[in-house]
Amino acid sequence: MKRTIIGAIVGGLIIFFWQAASHVAFNLHEPSQMYTANQDSVMISLNKHLKKEGGYILPRMENEQNMAQAEEFAKKVTGKPWARVQYYTNYQISMQDNMIRGLIVDIFLVLLVIYLIKQLKTPKMRDILGLCLIIAIIVFTNSPYTQHIWYPVFDLRAELIDLIISWGLCGLWLGWYLPRKAE
């Protein structure tokens, strides 16, 4: 049990520190969170026109439209600018709380992976690394890439890099640490 806990904590820290480096040191996600000098006017306009928190697609037709209206709408907006807006009525971000929660989730995920690794008869470094990379690819294709299919995201490459590197490093750690005999 001690090896499992140590493996999960160190693996979670590896993933957590890569995520931090990716966002802060390397700024790989900049394309999805860019700055605009016009942010004050944009916020004034959003505050004036959006009264409820939520995600908005602009332009979007009203609900309950028939097929002819949907086709007409699609013709009208095709080729024109559009936006996805995540609107919040109250800016309250606690970086400390978010980082603690993120680290706990990373440790929990590695704990689940260790459970899977323990189901293997005699896992070796390549098996463990391969499993971690497969998990990275599954997570990428199921979440960021599937999202990108419907609503293109600007940091898709960064998401893939994050998952491959963080889970690859975690797989190297677990592949080295877990098969070793207890000392």
Buried (B, 14 or more C-beta within 10 A) or exposed (E): EEEBEEBBBBBBBBBBBBBBBBBEEBEBBEEEEEEEEEEEEEEEEEEEEBEEEEEBEEEEBEEEEEEEEEEEBEEEBEEEEEEEEEBEEEEEEEEEEEEEEBBEEBBEBBBEBBEEBEEEEEBEBEBBBBBBBEBBBEBBEEEBBEEBEEEEBEBBEBBBBBBBBBBBBBBBBBBEBBBEEEE
